[in-house]
Amino acid sequence: MTNTSTNRSGPAAHTVGLDIGGTKILGALLDAEGGLVATTRLATELGPDGVVRSAARAVRDVVDAAGLNLSVVGGIGLGIPGIVDARAGTVKHAVNLGVGDELPLAERLSTALGGITVVVENDLNVAAVGAAHLLERGGGADGTPGTGTSASAKHEDLAFLALGTGVASGLVMDGRLRRGVSGAAGEIGHVPVDPAGPDCSCGQRGCIETFVSGTALAAAWPSRHGRPSPVELFEAADAGDAAAVRVRKAFADAVAAAVRLLVLTVDVHYVVLGGGVAQLGRPLLEVVRDSLREQAEASPFLASLGLPARVTLAPMDVPVAAVGAAVLGRRDERDGTGGVRRARPAASAGSPERPVSRPGDGPGTADTGTGPDEDGRPEADTRTEAPAGADTALAGAETEGTLTWRS
């Protein structure tokens, strides 16, 4: 457990975010201004009861790490794989967590923690929200400047491109989490780009995922020394291995194509690279930017878009998805999406009254890379069940300017 600050902003002003994976839970505690106060990491217990029990323990641990108690927590956000209904606060078919049937996770965790507001969201979506929040405040892992607390629209429009076992993106547009009508917004891994390409697990051929994912990279360059194949590939290419140089170039071109697709379809300001493969850091970023520059040489149109400067890395020193979950944990009853909100006994005199309401949705088969499981692989199907138009404002209401915190 890590205490990164001692900022205390009053009763029930903090929020906790959890990134729940098949082997571990990463937790983050944010203060009223969105500053990271403390983090924690612990093992995930499997099965419905185990998930609830270990999530409750993670919440208590991260609050304890800051020297605080649960009375300061006004909301909890969870990022979890599986089929998530954020409006109802449920998850099902999270196979790596041992969850099959629908689990009322928000309700059960809220009950276990004395009625604190709980919202549940797809793990890739919370990573996108976390990336937007962290880039706004402090900049990217490649030195992309942050904006602190000043207004900036740049981080209100981004795609979090997760390069894991599969490939998918989470989208934040105009400061709102974009799920889409059926929850498939950002599912670019299953856009076919080569009709004669490899078979894809989705039933199509030549999908982006068959060229861009960590699985595709491992198939093209199998690990020879027991380390992750991306690491071995880049080291071999740096050492001058001609075959490795070719494989790395093909992979960088494919990632660049995914970046180009995202920019040309939704024109986000940033495409943030995350997921297990992105743990390569700057070496990956540099070859992807090189590919984007090469692809723009033959196209004045592409050159005008400035694609290389729009690609950045997710911050690597903080649990991005857990932070994003904590951001979403600040949503209130006006948001109308997600979680269980119960009346909560006042923590102390002057603490804000919590509203009472009832349970009222992100695609992707790629790990978020904000603390990947030990094998670097993501959970299984993470599609979110979403009613039409169920996009979510990051602050719980439509806002102008930066991602707004509601105290």
N, C-alpha and C positions, 0 to 999 in steps of 0.2 A: 504494500500500500504506500502511496506517495502523497504527501501534503505539499501542494505547490503554492499555497497562499493562506492567509489568515483573514481574508476579507469576509466580514459578516455584515449583511445588509438588513437585518431585521427578521422578525418572525415569518416563517413560511415563505421566504424570499428565494430560497435555493431550489434547484431542480437536479434530479439524478437521472442519468442515462445509462442504459445497459446494452451492450452488444453481446447477444447470447449466441454462442457457437457450440458445435458438437463436442468440443473438448474443454472449452474455457469460456468464462464470462469476463468481459472487460467493462469496468464501470467508471463513470466520470461524474463529479459533482461540480455544478456551475453556480456562481453567485447571481445576484439580481441583475448585474450588468453583463452577464454572459461570460465572465472570466472563469477560467479553470481553477478550481480550488483544490481538488484531490482526485486521485485515480486509484483503482484497485484491479486486481486480477485474481480469479480463483477458478477452480475446476467446476465444470458443469456436471450436475447430477442428472442422469437420464431418466426418462419417463415423465408423465404429467406431474406427479407429486414431486419428483426430484427437480424438475425445472422450476417449479414454483418455490420450492424450499431453497435452492441455491440462488435464485434471483433475489429472494428476500434477504438472504445472508449477504449478498453482494451490496445491496442497498445499505444495510447496516454497516458493513465494512468500510465503504467509501465515506460515509458520514463520520464514522469513528476516526478515520484517517485524518480528517480535518479538525478533530477535537470538538465536534458538534454533536447534536442529537437529532432524532427524527422530527422534533418540533419545528426545525427550520426548513423542512422540505415541503414545498407547496405542490410538487408534481413529479411524476416519474414517467420516463419514456423508455420503451423497450424496442430494440431492433432485433428481429428474429427471422430465421429462414422458415420456409414452409408456405402454405397458403394462408395469408393473413386477411382477416376482415377487420380493418382498423376502426370502422364505425361501431362494430359490436365488441371489439377488443378481444377477438378470438384468433386462434391459429390451429391448423390441422395439417396433417401429412408432412410434418417436420421430421423426416425419417431419421436423420442423424441425431435427433434429440430423443428418439423413442416416443414421439408423439404421433399417433395415428388419427384417432377420432378428434373431433373439435374440442379444443381446450379453452374454456373461458378465462384466459390468462389474466386479463386486466382485472376482472372481478375477483379472482382468487388472490392475486398479489395485493390488491387494494385491501382485501379483508385481512390478509396476513400482516399488513403494516398499519392497521388502525384506520383505514379509510382514506388514505392519501390518494389523490387523483392519479390514475394510471392510464397511459395510452400505449397502444401496440402498433407497430409499423414494420413493414418489410425491411430487412437488413440493408439492402442496397439503397433504398430511399433514404434511410437515416444517414448513410455514408455521404450521400449527395448533400443533404442538409448540413452535416458536420463540416464538409469541405467548404461550403459556401460561408459558413460562420467563421471558420478558422482563417480562411483566406482574407475575409473582410477585416478581421482583427489583426492578423499578424503576418500574412504573406504565405507563400508556398515554400516547399522544400527546396526549390531551385532558386530561391531568392526573389520570387515574384512579390512585389511590395504589397503589404496590407494597407488598410485605410483607417485602422484604429476605430474610433467611434464616429468619424465623419461620414457624411452621406456619400455613397458611391453605388452606382447601378451596376458596376462591373461584376460584382460577386452575387448579384441577384439573378444572373443568367449564366448557368454553367451546367455542364454534363459531367457526371462522375463516371468515367469509363473504367469498369472493373475488368482487369485482365487476370482471370483465374482459370479454373478448370474449364469454364465456359466464358462467355463474354456478354455483357449487358451494360446498360447505363442507367443511372438515376438522373432525373432532370429537375432542376430548379429554374423556373422561368418567371420573370417579373416578381421575384421574391416569393414565389409559391411553388410548393412541391407538385409536380405534374405527374399524375398517375395515368390519365387517359380514361376513356369510357369503360374499357374492360380490364384496366390494369396493365396493359401491354406497352404503355409508353416507354420508350427507351430500349425495347427488346431488339436492338440492332444486330445482335449475334445471329439472328435467324433471318437476316436479309440476304437472299441469294445474290452472289456476285459472279459466279461461274457455273453455268448450267451443266458443264461437263466436270465439275469439281467433285471432291470427295462426298460420300454420303454423310449426312448430318443426322444427329440423334433425333432431330425434330421431324424427320421424314422427308426433308427436302435434300437437294444436292447443292454443293458449292456455297454454303452459307459462310458469312464472315467468320463465324466461330471456328470453322474448319481450318482457317488460315491464321487467325489472330490469337487464339486461346493458348493457355499454358499447356493444355493437352496436345494441341497441334505442334507446339514448339518442342515438347518432349518426344513426340513421334519423329520429328525431323532431326532432333539431336538428342538421342537417349543419353541419360546420365552414365558416365563411364567410371566415375570414382566415388559414387555414393552421395554426391552433393546434388542440389537442385539443378536440373538440366539448364535453366537459363543462366545460372552462374557459370557453369562449365562452358557453355557455348560462348559467352562473352569473353571469358578468359582465353579460350582457344582462338577466337577471332583477333583479340588484341595481340596474341602471340604470333599471328601471321598465318594460321592454319587456313588455307584457301577455301576448304569446304565449309569451315565455320563462318568465314567471312560471307560466303554466299547465303548460308542459312540465316545469318543475322540480318543481312540486307533484305531478304525476302520477308522476314518477320517484321522488320521496321517499316517496309513498304505497306504491309497489310495493316499494321496499326495506324499508319498515316492515312490509309484509305478509310478506316473507321472514323478517325478524327474528321476527315473531310466530309464524310457522310453526315455526321452530327452537325457540323457547322452549316452545311448547305441545306439541311432540312429545318433546323430550329434556330440557327444563327446565334448560338450561345457565345458569350464573350470568352469564356474559358472552357477547355476540355481538360479535366483533371484526371490524370492517370493514377489508378489505384489497383488493388488486387495483389495477389502473390507475385506475379511477374514484375510489377512495378517496384517491388522491394530492391530491384537492381539499382534504382535511383537515377542519378544523373547520366550514367552511361546509356540507359534506355532512352531517356529524354533527348539526349544529343543525337542519337541515330534516328529517332522519329522526326525530330526537327530537320535533320539533314534530308530525309526522304521527302518531307513536305516542301522544302526549298527546291529540290530537284523536280518534283511534280509541278511546281509553279513556274518553272523556267519556260515551259512550252505553252503556258496559259496566262496571258495578262489578267484575265478574270480572277484566277486563283491567286495570282500574285497580289492583286488588289485587296484580297481578304486578309492578308497578313497572318496566315495560319500558323507558322512556327511560333510566333509570339503569343498565340492563344492557347498553347499547350503548356501545362504545368504539371507538377507532381503533387500528390496529396502529402500534407505534412506527415512526417514519419516518426516524430517524437511524442505524439499524443494519440489517444484512441479516437480516431475521427468519427467512426460510427457511433460510439458511445456518446460523444459530444453532440452529434446530431440528434440522437434520441433524447438527450436532455433538453435540447432546443425545442423539440416537439412536445416535450413534457410540460412546457409552459403554456400550451394552448388552453383556452378557457371555454366556457359554455357557449359563447357566441360562435365558436368555430364550427360546432355541429358535427365534428368528425372525431371518432376515436375515443375508446376508453370508457372507464367507469368513473363517474364523479359522484362521490358520496359526501354527505355532511360529515365534517370532521370536528371532533372536540377542539375548542380553542387551545392552542399550545400555550399561550400566555396572554395576559391582558394586552389588548390592542392588536392581536393577531388577526389577519384578514379572514372573513367568513368564507368558507368554501361552499360553492353552490351545490345543490342536490339535483342530479339529473340521471337519466338512465342511459344504457348503452345506445348509442345511436340506433386506405384500402391499401404495385411495383413489381415489376417483373425481374427476371434476371436469374441466371444460373452461375453467376460469377461471384467469388468471394470478394468482400469489400477491401481486404488488405489492410484493415486498420487493426491488425492483430490477428492474422490468419491462424487457422488451426495448425497444429504442429506439422501436419503433412502439407500445409500450404494449399489445401483444397477446400472448396466451399461446401456449403450444405446443398441438399438436393433442391428440387423445384421450389422457387421462391416467388411464384406469381401471387399477386395480391388480388383478392376479390374486391371489386370496387363498383359502387353504383355510379351511374353516369354523372359526369361533372363533379366528381368528388375530389377536386384538387384542394390542397390545404395551404392556407397562408401560414408562413413560418411563425408569425407572432400570434396566430389565432384570429386574425382579421386582416382584411386587405390593408396594406400599408403603402406609403410612398417613401422613397429613400432606402435606407439600409434595412437589414433584418432587424426588426424592432423587438425589444424586450419589454414585456409587460410585468411590472412589479406589483 
